[in-house]
Each structure stands twice: as C-alpha cells, then as structure tokens.
Amino acid sequence: MELPRYDEIIVPALEHLNSKQEVRLRDFELPLASHLNLTQEQIEYEYESGNGRVFYDRICWAVSYLNMAGLVHKPKRGVYAINDLGKKQLQNPSQIIQFIQEQITKREETRVKKSKTADDQLISVEQRTPEESLYYAFDGIKNSIYREILETILSKSPREFEKLVVTLLQKMGYGGEVQNSGIVTQQSNDKGIDGIIKEDVLGLGRIHIQAKRFGFDNTIGREEIQKFVGALAVAQSNKGVFITTSSFSKGAIEYVQNLNASTTVVLIDGNQLAEHIYNYGLGMQTEKVIEIKTLDSDFWDRMLDG
C-alpha cells in the first residue's frame, strides 16, 4: 500500500505545528492524513509484524527528526511546539529536509568521534550489509529515545532528578541488598551532596552523589567538580559520582583523571545517563520485539546432501 514516506511528512507536520500553539503526538494523525488525502484504509494500515500502524509510525519519525534538528521543542512529555528556528526554516520549506540532514549528520559525526572502536566509523548506506543497516537503524532509534529521556528529565523538578539518579544507581546494583540503601539528602542542608548510596549494612562504605539538571548546551567546568571533591572531603568520603543532563568540559574530565588515588570521582554526562536509564530499564517499557532467525546447523547437517 502506497503511503507517504516519513520525510514527506516532515514539512506538513512543521506547518501544522506553526498553525497551533502545541500539538500532542497523537493529534498529528488526522490533520496530516487530511492534508495528504489519505483514505481510512491507509491511515489504519498496519505492519505485517503487527507492530502498529505504518502512517502513525512515520509521523512519529518525522516529528522526532524535527526535534533532533532543533526545529521544535517539547514543553512537556508527548507535546510538541514550533520554535523560532522552525519558523525561520518554514520561510524556505524546500530546504528543510536538507537542513535536517545536515544537523543529523553533525550529531552522528560527533557521536562517532567519541566512539571507542573503529567499527563505529561511518559507512555509507550503499556499503552497508542488511545486518549493518539494521544495527544502524536500531542505533538511530536508541539515540532518539535517549534525547526523549533527557527532555523528560528536564521537564521535571531538580528534586525529582535527585531521586531519579539515586534510584538509577540502586538499579545498577550499587547498594546491593542493603535495605534503604539510597538516600536523597535534605535540600536545606545538603552541603554539596544530593544523594548517598550505602554499600554495606553498617554504612561503612558510601558513595556520594551530586546531580545537576542543566540544558543540553550547558557545560560543567573544572570548578564545579573541585567543589564536589571538597564536599566529599567534608563528608569524609573517597567515592563520588557527579551526574548531569548536560556535558563536562575537557578541564573537568582531566581534573578527575588526575585526582590522587585516595579519591575516586566518576562523571556521568547526559548521553551516558540516558543510556544507563535505557539499558537498566528504569521507567522504560518494551514497545517492539523484532525476531530474526538463522538456520540451525545441527538440524540441517543431519540431512543427506544431494
């Protein structure tokens, strides 16, 4: 069944946003279907796997790319609004797809530069095997979800973020079977420490946490980390985790790497935070499962060759 591709939905979706103040994701479907002259059968057409309606899924991707390119923002979860950059790009709609591709390419190049292995280097679409294409697509989906995780965190209060990171560290196994191992400190008297994880029943081993909920463009410098190390010294602790939704400067990272052996500080930036939340399933649910089968060699090898 012929349906518009996700890139053919991008401009109409942005135009629809421009005519409204805010739009919920599910409320894009009918206006866009009407704009694109789709039949009810086309709107309701589902993937053969049963993993939902094709048209709605493509709308989700179109809006996601608008978001990743910075043309829209999310004032709250599941709600989108056009911003000044999006309105500016609408003045030349024929260039919007190219602009989005350029922004996504910049993001991908940045991600690849941070990659630890040569296997993550960019390969052109034409050069990829079907298996490589599948993994790249999966990687793209995860990166989109990572951003959504961070946007959702930024819509919550700083206090809720502190509770979240304590819960995450517990989910990752810190605190083990210790009852009430995670503590969120009193806001009025936290002394630079936002949370504590007790590593043993007696509380002899403790991990102290600082959580900073900043925008994507913010960078935490060396001075902030030095203050945290000072707070650890006051708390007579030699283990600390500094978690943020943004990123750390080169100076901050080098400072942590050069700390003396008696103090260990781990830095977790926004991308790592989102990845941990995703991988440990904190506040996540499985939406789709794709099953790929391969031949059972033992079964087929028992048969006589012709």
C-alpha positions, -999 to +999 in steps of 0.1 A: +000+000+000+014+034-011+019+057+019+039+089+023+075+084+035+084+100+068+105+127+050+074+136+030+055+142+063+082+165+079+072+198+062+034+193+066+040+184+103+060+215+108+034+236+091+007+221+113+027+230+143+031+265+131-007+269+129-011+256+165+005+266+198+011+230+210+002+196+195+002+162+211+019+135+191-013+115+186-031+147+174-010+149+143-025+119+126-059+131+114-049+166+103-019+152+083-040+124+068-065+150+056-037+172+042-022+143+024-056+130+012-052+096+027-081+071+030-092+055+062-077+022+050-043+039+045-045+055+080-052+022+096-028+001+076-005-019+099+029-035+097+028-072+088+046-079+121+016-063+140+038-036+155+014-008+149+001+015+122+026+024+095+013+060+089+014+069+126+048+054+130+061+076+101+046+106+118+065+098+149+097+096+130+090+129+111+083+148+143+113+131+160+137+144+133+122+179+136+130+177+173+165+163+168+173+191+143+162+217+168+132+230+148+107+221+176+108+216+213+088+197+239+072+219+265+060+187+282+061+149+275+043+139+243+036+175+233+055+195+206+057+232+197+075+250+169+103+274+180+119+304+163+143+283+143+115+262+130+095+293+119+126+307+102+131+274+083+095+274+072+102+306+052+121+283+028+103+249+031+121+233+002+154+235+022+140+219+054+149+183+046+185+193+037+188+213+069+176+184+090+200+160+072+229+184+079+220+187+116+217+149+120+250+144+102+267+167+126+252+148+156+263+115+141+299+128+134+302+139+170+290+105+182+314+087+160+343+109+172+335+098+208+333+062+198+359+038+213+362+014+184+369+017+147+339-005+140+317+025+147+331+046+119+306+059+094+298+036+065+278+049+035+243+034+031+254+018-001+282+000+015+263-015+044+251-051+046+215-057+055+227-066+090+247-034+093+217-013+082+196-030+108+221-021+136+225+014+123+187+019+123+185+004+158+212+028+169+192+057+155+161+047+173+180+045+206+196+079+201+161+094+195+149+077+227+180+090+247+171+125+238+135+120+248+146+106+281+167+138+287+139+161+276+116+144+300+141+147+329+144+185+321+106+189+324+107+176+360+119+194+391+155+193+403+144+173+434+128+146+412+161+144+393+180+138+426+156+110+434+160+095+399+198+093+400+197+076+434+172+051+421+193+045+390+225+037+409+205+012+430+191-003+398+227-006+386+235-027+416+251-002+440+238-007+475+232-044+468+207-060+492+211-032+518+177-021+530+171+016+523+205+019+507+196+050+487+192+084+505+183+118+490+197+145+512+178+173+528+177+203+503+182+228+531+214+212+543+229+191+516+264+206+517+270+199+481+258+163+483+225+154+467+223+117+474+241+088+492+243+051+485+252+028+514+273+000+502+270-022+533+247-028+562+268-008+587+272+021+563+310+019+564+312+023+526+293+051+510+290+066+475+281+103+475+262+118+446+258+152+431+231+157+404+229+188+382+199+191+358+211+215+331+202+221+294+219+203+266+241+232+257+255+237+292+290+225+301+301+218+336+336+230+342+365+221+365+354+245+392+321+226+398+340+193+401+365+208+425+336+220+448+322+184+447+356+170+457+357+195+485+322+183+496+335+147+496+364+157+519+340+173+543+318+142+543+350+121+548+342+101+517+365+090+489+339+079+464+317+103+444+295+103+413+287+135+395+257+131+372+244+157+348+219+160+319+245+182+300+282+176+295+316+181+311+344+204+299+378+190+289+393+206+320+367+189+343+375+155+328+412+159+331+409+171+367+391+139+376+416+118+358+444+133+377+429+130+412+451+113+438+445+076+444+426+082+477+396+098+459+376+084+430+351+105+412+330+092+383+315+117+358+283+107+340+271+131+313+237+134+297+243+108+270+257+083+294+228+090+318+202+083+291+220+052+280+221+038+316+184+046+321+176+028+288+198-002+294+187-008+330+150-003+321+144+025+346+110+039+337+111+021+303+089-005+287+095-027+257+075-015+228+086-037+199+105-070+196+119-080+162+128-117+159+154-127+133+161-164+129+190-182+114+195-218+103+200-245+129+232-261+115+228-293+136+193-298+122+202-293+085+236-311+087+219-343+097+202-344+063+220-362+034+234-340+007+220-344-028 
